[in-house]
């Protein structure tokens, strides 16, 4: 699968598109380009608010053409735990957590021979992860990394480039509108002021004041933007006067930090002091959010814990107007706001002074508990929209878990249990296992949710191929469930144990576990659990070639899951139903199931089920007379599996090989070439190809799209050894016409003679292997 394919949920790795213009920085941009050309790890350093992120984005745009496999962006501001940095980097390049190998090995294997620029933004608070960055760089020869950080990483091979303030007006030079036209800091002020007051420009009347403002703010971009936001209320002369009064006091009271950092903090404090009281309190409350602030969520927090006395939206608009918050996409259904880390640090200090501090944190955690409380355990999960929402709010869930860790471990356990299905489908295996494993040591054994944590940790361990850990956890869970006389939780653990046995290593005993689980769920009458039991029991029957039972159970599972609104379970059941029907020779029934199941699995982003579905489509193509598509789909399935560290059950692999064996025998070397082409398909392209009903000519499956139909006919006859005269006679053409066709074919394909053309025709599958 291609790096950057839109079907692989890589939106988080795309370079942001700022909503404001990039001003100045030509010298720094040129220096950064030169350094990036001769070093593989470039760190842009500077205080908060100095414009490091904007410079990195501009640099990425200027060098993107030099990186054939793309530029990827990993925002780390919301990542508080350095151990999560590797997974965040993996996600930015479209990978999930590793299975059966280290995440470092997984990433370096994927990045081998790929020329990629990776941007790591806001690294200063996760500096211990610098060692991982150095190892990743050392193991990937064509990878270059651009870091933004307040501090260098201090690792071997790092090139630091300090990001200075914007250029200021010459102190001794006369100030005029013309002189400020060449001054970066003044131009930034004017650009941001014009965003607040359309038509604002530097004039002879305001030039002196603007020069004084940017000099007073040391040329720091964020400080200048905050001051420029005030032109809606104050003219530049009044802003300068107030800055001079406020900054003199605020800067002088903070002598223990560098000058520029004191200036920036003082500017934020000045902006804060000019806010109304409701907006000040709201800014403090916003600091509890990570990764973004949804309007509905901050309204819920305020309704529960922080009375403002004004509508929340009014106070939010005041914060946006003063550039302390930034509005995200205007096209989103619910407005979402972002806060720069420098502002968040200040706001968090203000939160510490609020008497409602703990209530605000409790309310934030409660909002995200409410979002997750109805989530089912794996393999159940929401549909794509639900999963995308959970991914969007993942950093806020982390913040809620961290708060509950400090205040209420039992609630942390409940929230973690409900995120397990999301962690499984979206590949956050290690994080989920770490959180659940820690909780198992801290919650009392009599808490029934502890059994869910054992089961969830085992499910994630199975996802990573760790059979031993999974079975140990599940044995404990089954014992606890039996002691507690809890047949539903016992059935869930038996299902999970059967899955672990069937998917990893020796499958002995796996079917017995899922059959027992099916009996328990049937007796308990718990429909969601019964749907899962039917899925795994159907899979167990399929694995043992009991196809009649498999079809009956998977049909029941799909129907029950659809009725209960369990899209992930329904989609997996439909895929396996399609495979089982295909093996029984029911091509129409198989196609009906796969046409519905495979796109659903792809849309959800179920990385374990996707290669099974693509393999099933390959089988459908093979049995339906579309050998070229079958081979390409087999390549696509293999590539997806490698990239996403999943592993199709051996039964599926063996079955696919059997379906493809006669095709590979007939097509010879062309078979591998078609499989290699399939490896370059995106997931969307693979699904579209698999469901395409266009028939193929079995002997011309590899014909080059550069050749016309007539040229393909001529090429085939040349490869069979016919002379131009013989070809002319067979196709009822003149010899001269055949000569023209042959010349055109050789030119299009870049060949010098008929021997090369004949070899190509054999490799491309234009001829049977025995021709």
N, C-alpha and C positions, 0 to 999 in steps of 0.2 A: 504494500500500500504506500502511496506517495506521501512524503512529508508535507504537512499542511493541507491534506485533503479535508474538505469541509465536513465530511461524514464522520470524522474521528473525534469530534467534540473538542477541537483545538482552539476555540474562540479565545480562551484565556491566554493563549500564547501569541496572539496577534499584537503587533505593535500598536499602541493607542494612537488615535487621531485627535490631537488637541483641538479644542473648539476656538482657540485664539491664535493669532499669528505669532510666528517666531521672529523676534526682533534682534538684529545685531549678531554678535558672536562669530563674525567671519574669521577672525584670527584663531579663536579656539577651535572652530570647526575644521579649519585647515590643519592645525597642529594635530588634532585628534585623528584626522584621516591619514596623515603621514605616519603617526605612531601605530595606528591599527594595521598599517601595511607592513610593519616590521616587528610587531610583537603580537603574541597570541592572547595576552591577558592585559587589558588596559582598564585602569580604574580611574574614573573621574571623581575627584575628591573636592570637598568644600563644605562649608557650614550649611545647615538647613536653609532652604529658601534661596540658594545661590544659583539655581537653574540647572542643576546637574541632569535631572530627568529630561527636561526639554532639550538640552544639548544632546543627550543620548538618542532621543527620538529623531532629531534633525540629522545627526550623524548616520543613523540607520537608514534614513531615506536617501542620503547621498551616496551610500556604498552598497545599497541593496542589490544592484546589478552584478556586483562582484561575488555574490554568494548564491550559487546556482540552486542550492537547496533551501534557501530562505533565511529570513531573520525572525527570531523568536524572542518573546519578551516575557520575563518572569517577574511579576511584581511581588516583592517580599515584605512590603510595609506591614501587612496584616499578619505575617507569620512571626509569631513570638518565640517559637521553639526551634532552635537551630537544627534539631534532628528532623524537622519537617522540610528543610530546604531541599534535600535530594528529591523528595516526592514532588515538591512544587516545581522544580526544574524539569523533572520528567513530564509532568502534566503540560508544561509550556511547549514541549516538543511533540505532544500527542501520544505520550506513553503512559501506561499505568504502572502501578507497583510491580515489583519483580516476582517471578514464581520460580523457585528452584535455583536461583542464583542471586547474587547481590544486585542491588539497584545500580550500582556503578558498572558492573559487568553488562547489565541489560542495556544501559544507555550507551556505553562505549561500543557495544556490538551494533547497536542501531545507527550510531553516528559514524561508524567506520565508512570511509570513502564518501561521506557527505560533507559538503562545504557549507557550513552553517555559522551564522553570527548569533550568539546567544547573549541577550541583555539581562543582567541581574540588577534590578532596581531596588534601592534602599537596603543595602546590605549591612549597614553599620550596627544594627542590633542583633545580627546573627553571625558575627565574626568567627565564632568557633567552627562554622561550616566552611570556612575558607580552605581547610584541609581537603574537604571533599571536592571543592572546585579545582584545586591543584591536581588532584588525582584524576579527575575527569579530563582535564586538559592534557595531562601527561599521557593518557591512554587513547586520545582522539587526535590524530595528526592534522586533520583539516578543520578542526573546530577553533573558532576564535570567540573570546568572551569579553564583553564590555560590562563593567560594573560601575554603578553609582553608589557612593558611600561617603559618609562624613569622615571615615577613617580608612586607610589602606588595609588590604587583607594581610599584608606581610607574609606572602608566600613566594616561593621561588619563581622567577620569570615574570613577576608583576611589574608593569610600567605604570607609574602614577602620573596623572595629569591634573594638577590643581585647577579648579575652575574659579577664576578671579571674579570680582564684581564687574558689572558693566562699566564701560568707559564713562568717565565723568567730564563735565565741561572743564576746559583749561582754567586753572584758578586765576591766572593773571590776564586772560584774554577778555575783551569786551563781550558781553552777553547780548545776543540778539536772536530773533527767530531763525535767521540764516545760519548762525554759528551752531545753534542747537540741532539743526537738521542733520548734522554729521555726528551727533552725540547719541550713543546707544541708549544710555539710561534715560535721557530726555525723550527719545523717540518711543521707548517703552511706556513711559508715563502718558504720552500723548495718545498712543494706540489704545491703552486701557481706559483712559478717560473718555475717548470717543465712543467706546463700547457702552459707557454709561450715559453720556450726553452726545448723541449723534451730531456731527459737525464740529466737535471740539478740535481746535488746532493750537499750535504754539504761535503766539503773536508777539508783537513788540511790547504789548501791555503785560502779558503774563510770563514772558521769557525769564526775567530775573527770578520770579518766584519759583518757577519750575526748576531752574538751575539750582536754587537754594534747597528745594525739596530733595532732589536726587543726591546732592552733595551731603545733605543732612542724613540721608538714609544709606550712605556708603555705597551706592550703586547696587544694592541687593535687590534682585528682581521681585521677590515676594513682597518685601517691604514697600517697594515702589508701587506694585499692584494694589496693595492694601490702601495706600495713600491716594492713588488715582481713583479708587472707588468712591472717594468722598466728594468728587467734583459735582456730583448730583446735588449736594447740599451746600458745599462751600466753594468759593473761588480759590484758585491756587495761592493767592496771598494769605487768605485766612488759614488754609491748610498749613502753610509754612509757619505762621505764627503759632498755631496750636502744637505743631510738631516740636518747635523749638522749646516751648514751655514744658510739654509732657516728656519728651525724650531726655531733656537735661536732668530731670528728676529721676526718671526710671532707669536710665543708663548708669547714672552715678551710684545707684543703690545696688548694683550687681557687679562688683569689681572682681569676682572670682571666676568670671568666664571671659573668653576672648571678646575683643571690641565688636567685631562684626556680629557675633552671636548675641551679644547684649543689645546691639542696635535692632536686630530682627525681633528679639523677644520684646523689647520695649515698644516696637511698632505694633506688634500683635496686642500687647497690653493697652496701648493707646487706642487701637481700634475697638478693643473690648470695652474700655471705659466709656466710649462714646455711644455704646449700644444702650437701648432701653433695658430695664431690669428683666422683663420676660425673655428677651433675646439672650441676655447674659446667662440666665439659668438654663435656657435651652441649649446653648453652646456647651455648657458643662455636661449636660445629660447626653449630648451626642457623642461624647468621648468614650462611652461604654461600647459603642458599636465598632465592629471591625469589618473592613471590606466593603462598606457601603451602608447607607441609611435609607430605608424605605419609608415613605411618608406615612403609610398605614402603621408601620411598626413604631416609629417615634411618637405618633399620636397615641398609640396604645400605652406606651411607657408613661407618657405625660398624664393620660387619663387615670392611670393607676397610682402614680407615685409623685408627680410634680405638677402642682397647680401653677399655671402661668398667668391667669387672669386675662389672657387674650387668646384668640384662636392660634393653634400651633402653626398653621400655614402662614399667618402674619409674621410670627417671630422667625420662621424659616426664611421667608422672603427678605427680612431685614439682614439676616446672616449672609444670604446670597448676595444681596446688594453691596455688602461690605467685604465681599470676597473671602469671608471666613468659612463659607461652605460653597461648594460648586455643584450646580445642577447637572445630573447626568443626561442621558439621552432624552430629548424632548418627545420622542415617539413612544416611550415606554408607557404601558397602561397605567402604572402607578409611579409617580415621580420618585426618583432615587437621587440621593445626595452623596457627595464625596467630601472628605476633609483631608487636607494635607497633613502629613505626620507632624510637621513642626507646629501646626495649629492644634493638632490633637494633643500633643504633649502639654501645651499651655492649658487647653480645656480640661485635661485630666487633673491638673493642679487645682483648677477652679472647682471641679467636682469634689475634690477632697475637702473643700471648705463648706460645701452644702450640708445642712443638717439632714437632708433626705438622701445622702449618698447611698446608703445600703438599700433603701427602698427603690432607688433608681436601678441599681444593679439587679436586685431581685425581680423588678418588673421587666427588665430586658431579658433575663433568663426565662421568665415565665412566658414572654411573647414567643420565644423560639421553642420552648416546650410545647406550647399550644400548637405550633406549626407541625411538630413531629409526633404528637401524642397518639395519633391514629394510624401511624405507619405500621405495616405488618412486618413480620420477620422474614428473612430470606427463605426460599427464593422469591417471595413476593416483593414487589416494589411498585412505586407509582409508574405512570406512563412517562413519556419524554418530558412533557411540560412540568410534571411534578419533580422529576429528577433534576431538570435544569434549574428549577427554583431552589432545590436543596443545594446544588452546586454553587449557585449564586450566593447563598447565605451560609456557606460552609464555615467561613471565618467567624460569623456571628454564632453559629452553633459551637465552635471551639471556645469562644469567649464565654458562652453560657456554661459549657462543661467545666471550664476552668473556675468559674465562680461557684458552681455547685461543689466542685472539689474542695474549695475552702470552707463552704458553709453547710453543705447537705449531700454527703456521698450517696445516700439512697436515691436522691433525685438525679445525681450524675449517672448512676447506674441505669435508671429508667430511660433517661434521654439517650445514653449510649446504646442501649438495647434497640431503641427504635431507629437509630441511624445505621444499624448493621446492614440492612438490605441495601441502602444507598452506598455504603462503603464497599460492599461486595460488587455491585453492578458497575460502579464508577471507578473501581480499582484502588481504593484507599485501604489496602489490606493491612499494611504494617501499622499504620496509625490506629486503625480499629482494634487490631490485636493488642497493641500496647495499652490503649486505654482500658479495654475490657480486662486484660490480664492484671493491670494494676488494681482495678476495682474488685476483682475476685479475692485479693488479699486484704481488702479493707471493709467489705460489707459482711454482715453476719450470715452464717450458713443457713439460718432459718428463713431468710428473705427469699420468697419464691422467684423473684426477679434474678436471683443469682443463678438459677438453673438456665434462664434465658441467656445470661451472659456466658455461661459455659458453652451452651449450644452455639451462640453467635461467634464466640472466639474460635470454636472448632470449625464452623462454616468457613470463616476467613482463612484458617489454617489450611483447610482443604483447597480453597482457592489458590493458595500458594504452593500446593503440592506437599505440605508437611503432614504426612499421614500419621506419624508417630504422635505428634502433639495433638492432632485432632482426635485420634482414638482415645488417648488418655483423658482428655477433657470430656468426651462423650461417655466414657465408662462411668466417670464420676457423676455426670448429669443423670444418666439412667438410674444409678443407685439412689440418688437423691429423690428422683421422681417417684420411684417405687416406695421409698420410705414415706414420702408425703402423700401416697395414694393419689397421684396426679397423672392420670392416663394421657391427657392431652400433651403435657410436657414430655412424658416418656415417649410418646409417638414421635414428637418433633425430634428428639435426640436419636431415636432409632432410624428415622429417615435420614438424618445427617450422617449417622454412622454408616448406613448402607451406601450413601453417596460417596463417602470417603473410601470405603472398601472397593467400590466399583470403579471409581475414577483414578485411584492411585494404587499401583502394585497389584497384589493378589486379590481378585474379586470374591474369593470364597467367603460365604456368609453374608454377602451384601444383599442378595435377594431375600434371604430369610428375615433380615432386619426390616426391610421395607414392607414385606408382606405382613409382618407383625404390626408395624405401624399403621398399615391400611386397616387391619382388623380393629385396632384401638380407636382410630379416628371414626370408623363406621359406627362403632358402639357409642362413642361420645357424642356423635351428631353435631360436631363442630365443623361447619361447612368449609371455612377457609382452610383449616388443617386437612380436611378430607381432599380438597382440590390438590394440595401439595402432595399428599400421600398418593393420590392417583397418578400424578405426574411421575413421581419417582418409581412407583410400582410398575407403571407402563414402561418406563425406561429400563427397569430391571428385566422385564419380560422381553423387550427388544434385544437387550444385550445377550440373552440366552436363546435367541431365535424363536421365541414363543410368540410369533407375530400376531396370531389371532387375538390372544389375550392383550398384547400390547395395543393393538388397534382399538379394542373395546374400551380399555382403561383410558387411553389418551383422548378418545372421542368424548367420554364422560367428563374427563378433566377439562377439556376445552369448553364444553357446554356449561359446566358448573362455574368455571372461572369467568366466563363472559357474563353470566348472570350475577356474580358477586362483585364484578368490577375489579378483577385481578389481571391486569393486562400483561404483566411479565410472565405469569404462570400460563396464561392462555397462549401467548406467543410461543413459548418453549414447547408446550404440548402440541401445537399445530405443526411445528417443525418436525418433531419426532414422529408425529402421526404421518406426515408426508413421507418421511424416510421409510417408515414401516410399510406404508401402502406401496411405495416404489419397489421395495424388496419383494412384495407379494405380486407384483406385475400390474397393479392398479394405477396406471399412469394418469388417468383423468382425476381419480381421487387424490393422488399424490399432488398433482398440480394445483388442485383446488385448495388443499391445506397449505402448501408452500406459498402460493400466491398471497395468502392472507398472513401467514406466520412469519415469513422471512422479512418482509418490509417492516412488520411490527417490531421484530427483534432489533432490526437495524435502527429504527427510529428511536427506540428506547435507549440504544447504546449498550445492550447486553453483550459485553465483550466475550463471554464464554460461549454464548449461544450463537453468535454471529458466524464463526467459522464452520459450525455444524450446519447452519442454514445454507451457507454458500456451497459447502460440499454437497448438500442435498440438491441444490440447483444444478451442480455439475453432473450429478447422477441423472437428474431429469433430462438434461441436455443430451447426455450419452445415450440414454434409452429412447430419446425422442428424435434421433437422427441428426443431432447438431454437435458433431465431434469437436469442431474448432472451439465452440463455446464451452464445451465440457472441459477441455484442456486449459483454457484460459481461466475458467472459474476455479479449477483445481489449484492453479498458480496463485490466484487471488486469495483463496482460503489459506494456503500455506504462508503467504506473506503476512496476512492479517494476524495469523497465529504467532508468528515470530515477533512482530512488532508489539503485540499486546500481551505477550507472555501467557497465552492460554494454551490449552492442550486438549485437542479433540479426543474423545474416548477411542481406544484402539479399535473397537468394533466399527466405528464410523470410518476410520482410516483404512481398515482392511476392506470394507465394503466399497469405498471409493476406488481403491486400487483394482478391485475386481471389475467394477463398471468400466474403468478406463483401459484395462489390459488389452482388449482387442483393438482399440483405437491406437494405442501406443505401438502395437505390433505392426499395424498397417502403415502408420505415418512415419515411423522411424525417427530420424533426427528432427523432423519438423515438430514432433510432439513436444520436445523440450523447449523449442523456440516459442511455441505458442504458450506453454506454461509460463515462460519468462515474461512474455507480453502481459499475461494475466496478472503477474505480480505488480505491475505498474498501474493497475486499475484502482480507482477510488472505490470505496464501499458502494456508493450510489451507482457508479457505473457497473459494478459487478452484479448488483441486484437487477438493474435494468437489463443487462445482457442475459441473466438467468431466466428472466420472465418473458424475454422476447420470443415471439412465435415464428419469426422469419426462418424458413427452411434453408438448409445448406446443401451444397453439392459435396458429397463425401470426398471426392477426389480433388477438389479445388478449394479446400478449406483454408489454405495458407496463401492464396493468391494476393499479390501486392496490390493495394488500393491505387498505386500509381499507374497500373496497367489497365487499359480498357478491356472489355470482354473479348474483342477480336485479338488483341495483343496477348491475352492469357491463352487463347487457343493456339496461337502461333508458337508461344513460348513452350507450351506442352509438347507440341509436335517436334520442335527443335530438340527438346530434351530426350525425345524418343529416338533421335538419331536420323530423322527424315531430312532430306535435302530441301532446298528452296523449291525446286521443281516438284518434288513429291508433295510438299505442303500445298503448293499452288493447285495441284490436281485434286487433292483431298478437300480443299476448301473452296474450289471453283473460283480461284483468283488468278491474276496474272503473276508471272514470276517476278516482274518488276515491283508489283504491289507487295509481295512477300518480302522482297529485299528491303523495301522501305520500312515495313513493320519490324523486321529483325534489327535494322539499324536503330530504330526508335527505342526498341526494347533494351538493347545494349546500352544506349545513351542514358535512358531513364534509370537503369539499375547500376550504372557505373562499371559495366563489364567490358573487357577488351575482346572476348572471343566466345564462340558457341559452347566451348567446354565449360567455362565459368557459368554460363547461363544454364546448362544442363545440371550442373552440381547444385545451383541455387534452386532449380525447380524440384529436385529430389528433396532438398532440405525443407522447402516450404510446403511440401505435401501435395504438389500439383500432380504427382504420379504415385501409384501404388509402390510399396517397398520393393516388390519383385520385378518392377519394370526395368 
